[in-house]
Structure formats: C-alpha cells, structure tokens
Amino acid sequence: MNKPKLSKSGVPTIPMNEPMSWEDWLAGRRARRETGNRVAPEIIRRPTSSSDQRLRKLFHGERGLPFKKTDEL
Amino acid sequence: MKPDQIKRALADITAETDPTLKHLKLASLVSAVFREHGIELVVVGGSAIEFYTEGAYVSGDIDLCVDYSSTALTVRLRQEVMAQLQATGGPRSWQVGGLYVDVLAGFENLARTPVRRLDGPCGHVRISPVEELIVERVLISRYPGDYPPARDCAKKLLAAALLAEIETDWTEVKRLAEDPAYKNWNDLKQLVHEQAQALQIRSPYHPDE
C-alpha cells in the first residue's frame, strides 16, 4: 500500500482521489483540531438551529454530545 | 451486512461518546446498508465539515444526500432499510444509535472534483467535496447577513486546506466562487489571504503562485 501524502504538520492528508484509511484519518485528528484552533475558537457548535427541540430532548438540554478536548484526541 | 454484523456495529455506535467518531461510524453503517440496495449516499453539511476539520462544530444530527441510485428510493424502501438498523421515525429523519440521521433528496454539487472517501468500520463514507464546502460556507457567512458560525467553519476548512491536511484543488475553488451560483470570489479570496497570513504561509492566490 502506498504511503499517504503528509500535511505541513506531518499527518496524513485527506486525499482527493483515493480512499483514506481509518487509521490514517484517526492519526490526523489532533493536528486538524490544532490547526482549526489557530484561526477560530476551539468549539464552534451553533448555539441554536431549527433542530433544537429534538436535539435538546435527546441530549439532555444540549445540542449534541460534548467534544473531546484537543489533548484527548 | 448480516444482522449480527449490524447488531455489533450498532452496539459500538451507541456506546461511542466521542461525537465525531460516533458520526463517522454511523455514516459508515448507514451508507453500507443503503449501498446494498444500489443507493450511494454522501455526507453533507456539518458532519462533512467535522470529518475534514475536527472543528468541534457538529451537533447531534447527520445529513446524508442521495448521490445516485440504481433503484427508486421510495418511502417504503427508506423505511425498510432503516428498519434494518432498528431506527425509529421517518420518512426522511430517523433516530438511530443515539443520533438523528437525515437522508435528504438529491445531492446538490457543482464541484468537478471528486467526492472524498474515508474507510469507516462498515465501509467507506463519501464526503461532499471540500472545494464546494469552502465556497458554500463563505457565502453563508455573508448572505443573507453576517453569520459568524459559518465564518468560523470557513476559516477552519481553509486552514486545513492551506496546511495540506485536505488535498484541495484551489483552481476549482476559484472557479466555483466565480460561478453565478456563488458569485463570491472577492469574499473568498480575502478570507483565504487572511487565513494564510494567520498561518504564516503564502496564499494559493498570491500573484506569484
């Protein structure tokens, strides 16, 4: 199997023309989160949406499950 | 998939507490069962952005669109397929594995670049092309009015693309932004320049590129 292309931070790039393996995608999670944190707040989940009623009912008042912290990825 | 395979996959998804993994595992399972009926789905919206960026954006629902189908996707067929997953609800939105799944009509996509594919636990997940997601989020961030959540999504997508975490066709991004369907090239170019500056790298639209 070919080695994946790497991003500037050294993790596997999500490729355009071939499937990305589960392991390669997992390996880049933390780096992708850290990249986003450089340009926007860490958590950017919308505070409201048209699905609020059903989501808050399912997630005990929240709109989804809590996110993992960056250092847990 | 055999019933016992589905049962094991559902148990894993239900127990998963990481929202991004939960979404990806469920997208893989739902895509697999629809694929067995000749129907290919593609992940759009917030879940697609999450898979590309790990951006802590996604909520408790996942949107999938029908990309192509070799059989008529009737209400009856949708309900039968989702019944395999012990889902409740319908006919376009179901609760399954601790999330909501929406299977929507035809996939709106102008990008000439391919749908990206991630190998999930039950088979590959197809994701809306990043080029279109970028242009779309930049548009939503400005029209019909300024919308900061969409701008943050656009920034995170652009940052991941600029650092080659996602293989991105910048010529296609420009073409889409100039297309009458979007007409937001100036907004997009400005935001790309700003993110490139924040990341201390050169914009793909720098005159010397």
Interface residues (C-beta under 8 A of the other chain):
Chain A: K5 L6 S7 K8 S9 V11 T13 I14 P15 M16 N17 E18 P19 M20 S21 W22 W25 G28 R29 R30 A31 R32 R33 T35 G36 R38 V39 A40 P41 E42 I43 I44 R45 R46 S49 S51 R54 L55 L58 F59 E62 R63 G64 L65 P66 F67 K68 L73
Chain B: T17 D18 P19 T20 K22 L24 F51 Y52 T53 E54 G55 A56 Y57 V58 S59 G60 D61 Q95 G98 Y100 T113 P114 R116 R117 L118 D119 G120 P121 H124 V130 P149 D152 C153 K155 K156 L158 A159 A160 L163 A164 E165 I166 E167 T168 D169 Q195 A198 L199 I201
